[in-house]
Amino acid sequence: MDFFQNNFIFTNKLVYAFQPSWSSSGHHILRARLPLNTSNDAGHPVSSLSLWMDSACGIDIQLVPQYPVVSKSVTLKLTGINGTIQKFEWYKAPVTDPSYIILSYIPSANPPQTQGPQYFSRASGSPDGSLQISDLLTTDQGDYTVTTQTDTASQQTRVNLPVYGKPVITVSVSRPLENETVTLTCNTGREVERILWSRVASRLPSGITFSTDNINVTFTNIKRSDSGRYQCEAQDGNTRSISDTYTLEIYSVYPPLESFAGILAVIAGITLLGIAFLICVAFLLYKKCIQRNIQPLRGQVNSNDEPQRVYYNVPGVTTEHNAMKEPTYTGLQYHTQDTYSELKS
């Protein structure tokens, strides 16, 4: 007859001391020391032998790493297996319904892995019964169940897989103005051991305050010099996740003097360009009008001046250019100079 008393197991022939403990998944582990008093079936004493035996009452799943993050890989490592694995199956559910099978794995088969209804290409099995998932997505989180069949027993267990993303920085005011109170928050979506803040290429401003858990950093009477790029880092043991850079810009109610100088410079430049353009246009118009007025003057003739005559040195030919016609002489007759006429008798 076997019974427990004061951390001892008494059997008909043997007395065992034991130390109960539990695994991280809640499974009971019995550590037995054997024997305290022993004898063989014939009743003869047996030499004293002390040894420790670890006997787990079930298999267990360990997440490696403990805090899986988006775009990284995770291994659902199967532990506590007794015997040689003949077959195992992974399910994307808390139950072992065939419609939730991700994959089946038979080490002696070729190929050993068979895809199930819930299979996805980023998942793969290994001969030790573990499941690897690469390039994690937030949709990968949830319950996973595994069933194993060894040469000694069939067992099953399940685990909840969380998938953590990068922290995200948010600001309490969408358009922070000078002298306002502004708070930056590091949103992790989960509890973490520690949160650290940093400012890219510069030190954190003086006068800021942190919340007790470091999730919030507050700027009282914020200044334009507090502008910059900020990051927060979430740490969990050996796992850490850094947020994307958040650019904090501080605005002023009144534009700064340098802005006025810039505006005036732009206005002056535009004015000078306008003046130069007007001068060019005026010059072109003036030049065009002067040319238009000079052209008629060059061909104008004074009405008071006599037209010039053109003579051609051609005998017996008169030109059509205002040449005067000369009289034609037929002969010369001598006219008497006597005033008296001849008297006839």
C-alpha positions as CSV (number, residue, x, y, z in Angstrom):
1,M,0.0,0.0,0.0
2,D,1.4,3.4,-1.0
3,F,0.6,6.6,0.9
4,F,2.1,10.1,1.5
5,Q,3.2,11.3,5.0
6,N,5.5,14.3,5.8
7,N,7.0,14.5,2.4
8,F,7.8,10.7,2.3
9,I,6.3,8.0,0.1
10,F,5.9,4.7,2.0
11,T,5.5,1.6,-0.2
12,N,5.5,-2.0,0.8
13,K,9.2,-2.4,0.2
14,L,10.6,1.1,-0.3
15,V,10.6,4.5,1.3
16,Y,11.0,7.5,-1.0
17,A,11.7,11.1,0.0
18,F,10.2,13.7,-2.4
19,Q,10.2,17.4,-3.0
20,P,7.1,18.8,-4.8
21,S,7.5,21.8,-7.1
22,W,5.7,23.3,-10.1
23,S,6.8,24.3,-13.5
24,S,6.2,27.8,-15.0
25,S,3.1,26.5,-16.8
26,G,1.6,25.1,-13.5
27,H,2.4,21.5,-14.1
28,H,3.4,19.5,-11.1
29,I,7.0,18.2,-10.8
30,L,7.9,15.5,-8.4
31,R,11.6,15.2,-7.4
32,A,12.1,11.8,-5.7
33,R,15.1,10.5,-3.9
34,L,15.3,6.8,-3.9
35,P,15.6,4.8,-1.7
36,L,15.9,5.4,2.0
37,N,15.4,1.8,3.0
38,T,15.5,-0.8,0.3
39,S,15.4,-4.5,0.0
40,N,14.9,-6.8,-2.8
41,D,12.0,-9.2,-3.3
42,A,13.8,-11.9,-1.3
43,G,14.2,-9.6,1.6
44,H,17.9,-9.2,1.2
45,P,19.4,-5.7,1.7
46,V,20.4,-3.8,-1.3
47,S,23.4,-1.3,-1.4
48,S,22.3,2.3,-0.6
49,L,21.8,4.3,-3.8
50,S,20.8,8.0,-3.9
51,L,19.7,9.7,-7.1
52,W,17.3,12.5,-8.2
53,M,14.6,12.0,-10.7
54,D,12.8,14.8,-12.5
55,S,9.4,13.6,-13.6
56,A,7.2,16.2,-15.1
57,C,3.5,15.6,-15.2
58,G,3.0,17.0,-18.7
59,I,4.8,18.8,-21.5
60,D,5.4,22.5,-21.5
61,I,5.9,25.4,-24.0
62,Q,8.5,28.1,-23.6
63,L,8.5,31.3,-25.7
64,V,11.9,32.2,-27.0
65,P,12.3,35.1,-26.7
66,Q,10.0,35.7,-23.8
67,Y,8.7,39.0,-25.3
68,P,8.1,38.5,-29.0
69,V,7.9,41.7,-31.1
70,V,6.6,42.6,-34.5
71,S,8.8,41.7,-37.5
72,K,11.0,39.5,-35.3
73,S,11.0,35.7,-34.9
74,V,9.8,33.5,-32.0
75,T,10.1,29.8,-31.2
76,L,7.4,28.0,-29.3
77,K,9.8,25.5,-27.7
78,L,8.4,22.2,-26.5
79,T,9.9,20.9,-23.3
80,G,9.3,18.0,-20.9
81,I,8.9,15.3,-23.5
82,N,9.5,11.7,-22.4
83,G,10.4,9.2,-25.1
84,T,10.9,9.5,-28.8
85,I,8.5,11.8,-30.7
86,Q,6.6,9.9,-33.3
87,K,4.2,12.7,-34.3
88,F,3.0,16.1,-33.2
89,E,0.5,18.7,-34.4
90,W,0.2,22.4,-33.8
91,Y,-3.2,24.2,-33.7
92,K,-4.0,27.9,-33.9
93,A,-6.7,27.7,-31.2
94,P,-7.1,26.6,-27.6
95,V,-8.8,23.4,-28.8
96,T,-7.6,20.5,-31.0
97,D,-10.2,20.8,-33.7
98,P,-8.9,19.5,-37.1
99,S,-10.0,22.7,-38.8
100,Y,-7.4,24.7,-36.6
101,I,-4.4,22.6,-37.5
102,I,-1.4,24.6,-38.6
103,L,0.8,21.7,-39.4
104,S,1.4,18.0,-38.7
105,Y,4.9,16.6,-38.3
106,I,6.1,13.0,-38.5
107,P,9.9,12.8,-38.2
108,S,10.1,9.5,-40.0
109,A,8.1,10.6,-43.0
110,N,9.4,12.2,-46.2
111,P,8.7,15.1,-46.2
112,P,8.1,15.1,-42.4
113,Q,5.8,18.2,-42.4
114,T,2.2,18.4,-43.7
115,Q,0.3,21.6,-44.0
116,G,-3.1,22.1,-42.2
117,P,-6.0,24.4,-42.8
118,Q,-4.4,27.2,-40.7
119,Y,-1.0,26.9,-42.2
120,F,1.0,30.0,-43.1
121,S,4.4,30.2,-44.8
122,R,6.1,31.9,-41.9
123,A,5.5,28.8,-39.7
124,S,7.6,25.7,-39.6
125,G,8.0,22.7,-37.3
126,S,11.2,21.1,-36.0
127,P,12.0,17.5,-35.0
128,D,12.0,18.4,-31.3
129,G,8.3,19.3,-31.5
130,S,8.8,23.1,-31.5
131,L,7.1,25.6,-33.8
132,Q,9.0,28.6,-35.3
133,I,7.3,31.7,-36.6
134,S,9.2,34.3,-38.5
135,D,8.4,38.0,-39.3
136,L,5.8,38.2,-36.6
137,L,2.6,40.1,-37.1
138,T,0.1,41.3,-34.5
139,T,-2.4,38.8,-36.0
140,D,-0.1,36.0,-34.9
141,Q,-0.9,36.6,-31.3
142,G,-3.4,34.2,-29.5
143,D,-3.6,30.7,-28.2
144,Y,-1.6,27.8,-29.7
145,T,-2.1,24.1,-28.8
146,V,0.2,21.2,-29.5
147,T,-0.4,17.5,-29.3
148,T,2.4,15.0,-29.1
149,Q,2.6,11.3,-29.6
150,T,5.7,9.5,-28.3
151,D,6.6,5.8,-28.0
152,T,5.4,6.0,-24.3
153,A,2.5,8.4,-24.2
154,S,0.3,11.0,-25.9
155,Q,0.1,14.5,-24.4
156,Q,-1.1,18.0,-25.2
157,T,-0.6,21.6,-23.9
158,R,-1.2,25.1,-25.0
159,V,0.3,28.6,-24.6
160,N,-0.8,32.2,-25.3
161,L,1.5,34.0,-27.7
162,P,1.7,37.8,-27.2
163,V,3.1,40.0,-30.0
164,Y,4.5,43.3,-29.0
165,G,4.9,46.2,-31.4
166,K,7.1,49.2,-31.3
167,P,6.3,51.9,-28.8
168,V,4.5,54.9,-30.3
169,I,5.0,58.5,-29.1
170,T,2.0,60.8,-28.9
171,V,1.7,64.5,-27.9
172,S,-1.0,66.1,-25.7
173,V,-1.3,69.1,-28.0
174,S,-1.4,68.8,-31.8
175,R,0.1,72.2,-32.4
176,P,2.2,73.2,-29.3
177,L,2.6,76.9,-28.6
178,E,5.3,78.6,-26.6
179,N,4.8,78.7,-22.8
180,E,2.2,75.9,-23.0
181,T,2.3,72.7,-21.0
182,V,3.0,69.8,-23.3
183,T,3.2,66.1,-22.5
184,L,4.8,63.3,-24.6
185,T,3.5,59.8,-24.0
186,C,5.3,56.5,-24.8
187,N,2.5,54.0,-25.7
188,T,3.8,50.4,-25.4
189,G,0.4,48.6,-25.4
190,R,1.6,46.5,-22.4
191,E,3.4,46.7,-19.1
192,V,7.1,46.9,-19.4
193,E,9.9,46.9,-16.8
194,R,11.4,50.2,-17.8
195,I,11.0,53.1,-20.2
196,L,13.8,55.4,-21.3
197,W,13.6,58.7,-23.1
198,S,16.2,60.2,-25.4
199,R,16.6,63.2,-27.7
200,V,18.4,62.6,-31.0
201,A,21.7,64.4,-31.4
202,S,21.2,66.4,-28.2
203,R,20.5,66.1,-24.5
204,L,17.1,66.2,-22.9
205,P,16.0,69.7,-22.0
206,S,16.3,70.8,-18.4
207,G,13.1,71.4,-16.4
208,I,11.1,68.5,-17.8
209,T,9.4,66.1,-15.4
210,F,8.7,62.4,-15.7
211,S,5.8,60.3,-14.5
212,T,6.5,57.6,-11.9
213,D,6.5,54.9,-14.6
214,N,8.4,57.1,-17.1
215,I,5.6,56.7,-19.6
216,N,5.0,60.5,-19.7
217,V,7.5,63.3,-20.0
218,T,6.0,66.8,-19.4
219,F,7.3,70.2,-20.6
220,T,6.1,73.1,-18.4
221,N,6.2,76.5,-20.2
222,I,7.7,74.9,-23.3
223,K,10.2,76.9,-25.3
224,R,11.2,76.9,-29.0
225,S,14.6,75.5,-27.9
226,D,12.8,72.3,-26.7
227,S,12.0,71.4,-30.3
228,G,13.8,68.3,-31.6
229,R,13.5,64.6,-32.3
230,Y,12.6,62.4,-29.4
231,Q,12.5,58.6,-28.9
232,C,11.4,56.2,-26.1
233,E,12.7,52.7,-25.4
234,A,10.7,49.9,-23.7
235,Q,12.8,47.3,-21.9
236,D,11.7,43.9,-20.7
237,G,14.6,41.8,-19.4
238,N,16.9,41.3,-22.4
239,T,14.3,42.5,-24.9
240,R,14.0,46.1,-25.8
241,S,12.0,48.0,-28.4
242,I,12.7,51.5,-29.6
243,S,10.0,53.8,-31.0
244,D,10.2,55.6,-34.3
245,T,11.6,59.2,-34.1
246,Y,9.0,61.8,-33.1
247,T,9.7,65.4,-34.2
248,L,8.4,68.0,-31.7
249,E,7.8,71.4,-33.2
250,I,7.0,74.4,-31.1
251,Y,5.0,77.3,-32.6
252,S,4.9,80.9,-31.6
253,V,1.8,83.2,-31.4
254,Y,3.8,85.9,-33.2
255,P,6.2,85.2,-36.1
256,P,9.8,85.6,-35.0
257,L,11.9,88.6,-36.2
258,E,13.8,86.4,-38.6
259,S,10.5,85.6,-40.3
260,F,9.7,89.3,-40.8
261,A,13.2,89.8,-42.2
262,G,12.6,87.0,-44.6
263,I,9.2,88.4,-45.7
264,L,10.7,91.9,-46.2
265,A,13.5,90.4,-48.3
266,V,11.0,88.6,-50.5
267,I,8.9,91.7,-50.9
268,A,11.9,93.8,-51.8
269,G,13.1,91.3,-54.3
270,I,9.7,91.1,-56.0
271,T,9.5,94.9,-56.1
272,L,12.9,95.2,-57.8
273,L,12.0,92.6,-60.3
274,G,8.7,94.5,-61.1
275,I,10.6,97.8,-61.5
276,A,13.1,96.3,-63.8
277,F,10.3,94.7,-65.9
278,L,8.5,98.1,-66.2
279,I,11.7,99.8,-67.3
280,C,12.3,97.2,-70.0
281,V,8.8,97.6,-71.3
282,A,9.0,101.4,-71.3
283,F,12.3,101.4,-73.2
284,L,11.0,99.0,-75.8
285,L,7.8,101.1,-76.3
286,Y,9.9,104.3,-76.6
287,K,12.2,102.8,-79.1
288,K,9.3,101.5,-81.2
289,C,7.6,104.9,-81.3
290,I,10.8,106.8,-82.2
291,Q,11.4,104.5,-85.1
292,R,7.8,104.8,-86.3
293,N,8.1,108.7,-86.3
294,I,11.5,108.9,-88.1
295,Q,10.5,106.7,-91.0
296,P,8.1,109.2,-92.7
297,L,10.4,112.2,-92.3
298,R,13.1,110.5,-94.4
299,G,10.8,110.3,-97.5
300,Q,9.1,113.8,-97.2
301,V,9.7,116.6,-99.9
302,N,9.3,120.4,-99.3
303,S,6.6,121.9,-101.5
304,N,8.4,125.2,-101.7
305,D,11.4,123.8,-103.4
306,E,11.5,123.4,-107.2
307,P,11.8,119.9,-108.4
308,Q,15.2,119.1,-109.7
309,R,15.6,118.6,-113.3
310,V,17.4,115.7,-114.8
311,Y,19.4,116.2,-118.0
312,Y,20.7,113.5,-120.2
313,N,23.6,114.0,-122.6
314,V,21.8,112.4,-125.6
315,P,21.6,114.5,-128.8
316,G,18.2,115.0,-130.4
317,V,16.4,113.2,-127.5
318,T,14.3,114.8,-124.9
319,T,13.5,113.2,-121.6
320,E,10.2,112.9,-119.9
321,H,11.6,114.5,-116.7
322,N,10.3,118.0,-117.2
323,A,12.5,118.8,-120.3
324,M,11.4,122.0,-122.2
325,K,10.6,121.7,-126.0
326,E,12.9,124.0,-128.1
327,P,11.6,125.8,-131.3
328,T,12.5,124.4,-134.7
329,Y,14.3,126.8,-137.1
330,T,13.8,126.3,-140.9
331,G,16.2,128.9,-142.2
332,L,17.6,132.4,-141.7
333,Q,16.3,135.4,-143.7
334,Y,18.0,138.7,-143.6
335,H,15.5,141.4,-142.7
336,T,16.2,144.7,-144.3
337,Q,17.0,147.4,-141.9
338,D,15.6,150.1,-144.3
339,T,12.5,151.6,-143.0
340,Y,11.5,152.7,-146.4
341,S,9.8,150.5,-148.9
342,E,10.7,150.3,-152.6
343,L,9.0,152.9,-154.7
344,K,7.7,151.8,-158.0
345,S,7.0,154.2,-160.8
